[in-house]
């Protein structure tokens, strides 16, 4: 009797699609050796778009250039286990005759040609993902059957034969042998609606622009955060309300519609993100000299266990930043300068060479550049706002030069380029518990501010909105926020300015998306799995790490610490056990999301037959 593999993919965003593609492709390449394969696809929409809903307005942009997005695995990640190649998001968009309008974000039939380095609307990625889902379905061979359930999984239980039963919100029960949980950004339990001010708090920014529709024109709204979600909120409350940006040379000016609120921004650190360069081109991968896997292995051997990131790793990062800065500087000098520098660094003590360059050339302070807070002015509100706007202007000037022309941008970009090395350090218990807490609380935000900032244009627009008085940043770092029941408004008070600054505002918005939590999940499925002992937190005692515990094969660990070989968990729910799960696959380079999908699907087939392990 022919073997049958039954499997569920729960959640169909980019992660679920990658798993589905791997199931189809590996079964297709194996042919009859795979037996019959039935895939139960469980998702409320089953479009494949995930959080990139096609109905979003075009001014909500991706933070990855369109040529750097592709759902089609290639040999860089999966070796020979590929199906027919397919287009990147850029190639897909231009094949449909799409163009970019003069406003810089609207995509349709008018405007200039789309470039590989453009940041396209998020909804366009949703359309691309939906198209990719159709491609996967068309490529499925006869022995692979895809069953679509447009519903939400709400519970999971074991069956007497050792399989799994998944209960859906519509009453359906799906019986399978294996399941992949690719549920994305599952919501956490919100604040108690009875808490003071809860009716004037917007605890999560998405879905936009609906989430901020309650903020009336002329009112005031304070946004906690300077990151990507805050930039989305800023766009919704300005361009989304009919305002327009006009360019004058290299500057933006804002023409208000009159429907905007007053926007106040603040954050715990008080430090804005660094924007992406004006033209984001990624060159050949950076080859590190000190932040290498071999150096990490040596540190781990010396410690005899998990590392302390600040004590063990951060010095290597600071040194690598200094090296990257000097390498870019040498490239710009031309001739034999960069090869000569590399020879010098290889032949002598690296620290001594870098110190000598600091004396002979401009000094480069890697820790201060990484932190971004150097020279912060805290005399009063005006001084802090001047410091922040000047910092943004200097960063935009570096952004015009790009990764190739700015030693500062080149140095910081190693934090993106060496992300897999950071994963090698952090993943699956690589740090001590105390260090992982500190890494999550302090270092991850530093990395995000350095290299996961908004598009160049967003910060140029931020300056224009500040000049127009629409946006203000008056509080300095870590202000106190409290609800004033008598006034019926939020009170925000500076804590670090020499001359205190206090404001009352009508609305408070959290300008960030919390990482999915296990213990406080608002997802019926995740809450049930935690309650019934199928899942446990990676760090139960942590105040900062709330994701699920998984082993190195992404099997979840249950309450007793046992891994369940029938289940796999991928994506943001694993944040903490693994590092930086919020990304989509890239073409022509090693892609961790695709690699993870490939290895866990290969493991599933190998468990059944021992043959499909390519």
HELIX and SHEET records of a PDB file:
HELIX    1   1 UNK A   14  UNK A   30  1                                  17    
HELIX    2   2 UNK A   31  UNK A   34  5                                   4    
HELIX    3   3 UNK A   66  UNK A   68  5                                   3    
HELIX    4   4 UNK A   75  UNK A   78  1                                   4    
HELIX    5   5 UNK A   89  UNK A   95  1                                   7    
HELIX    6   6 UNK A  122  UNK A  139  1                                  18    
HELIX    7   7 UNK A  198  UNK A  200  5                                   3    
HELIX    8   8 UNK A  210  UNK A  212  5                                   3    
HELIX    9   9 UNK A  228  UNK A  236  1                                   9    
HELIX   10  10 UNK A  239  UNK A  241  5                                   3    
HELIX   11  11 UNK A  293  UNK A  303  1                                  11    
HELIX   12  12 UNK A  309  UNK A  313  3                                   5    
HELIX   13  13 UNK A  314  UNK A  333  1                                  20    
HELIX   14  14 UNK A  337  UNK A  347  1                                  11    
HELIX   15  15 UNK A  350  UNK A  360  1                                  11    
HELIX   16  16 UNK A  366  UNK A  371  1                                   6    
HELIX   17  17 UNK A  381  UNK A  405  1                                  25    
HELIX   18  18 UNK A  407  UNK A  412  1                                   6    
HELIX   19  19 UNK A  414  UNK A  417  1                                   4    
HELIX   20  20 UNK A  419  UNK A  426  1                                   8    
HELIX   21  21 UNK A  433  UNK A  438  1                                   6    
HELIX   22  22 UNK A  439  UNK A  443  3                                   5    
HELIX   23  23 UNK A  444  UNK A  451  1                                   8    
HELIX   24  24 UNK A  456  UNK A  467  1                                  12    
HELIX   25  25 UNK A  524  UNK A  531  1                                   8    
HELIX   26  26 UNK A  572  UNK A  574  5                                   3    
HELIX   27  27 UNK A  592  UNK A  609  1                                  18    
SHEET    1   A 5 UNK A 144  UNK A 150  0                                        
SHEET    2   A 5 UNK A  36  UNK A  43  1                                        
SHEET    3   A 5 UNK A   4  UNK A  10  1                                        
SHEET    4   A 5 UNK A 178  UNK A 181  1                                        
SHEET    5   A 5 UNK A 567  UNK A 569  1                                        
SHEET    1   B 3 UNK A 107  UNK A 108  0                                        
SHEET    2   B 3 UNK A  99  UNK A 100 -1                                        
SHEET    3   B 3 UNK A 112  UNK A 113 -1                                        
SHEET    1   C 3 UNK A 153  UNK A 158  0                                        
SHEET    2   C 3 UNK A 164  UNK A 168 -1                                        
SHEET    3   C 3 UNK A 173  UNK A 176 -1                                        
SHEET    1   D 5 UNK A 201  UNK A 202  0                                        
SHEET    2   D 5 UNK A 507  UNK A 510  1                                        
SHEET    3   D 5 UNK A 220  UNK A 224  1                                        
SHEET    4   D 5 UNK A 262  UNK A 266  1                                        
SHEET    5   D 5 UNK A 471  UNK A 472  1                                        
SHEET    1   E 2 UNK A 244  UNK A 248  0                                        
SHEET    2   E 2 UNK A 251  UNK A 255 -1                                        
SHEET    1   F 3 UNK A 480  UNK A 484  0                                        
SHEET    2   F 3 UNK A 489  UNK A 493 -1                                        
SHEET    3   F 3 UNK A 502  UNK A 505 -1                                        
END                                                                             
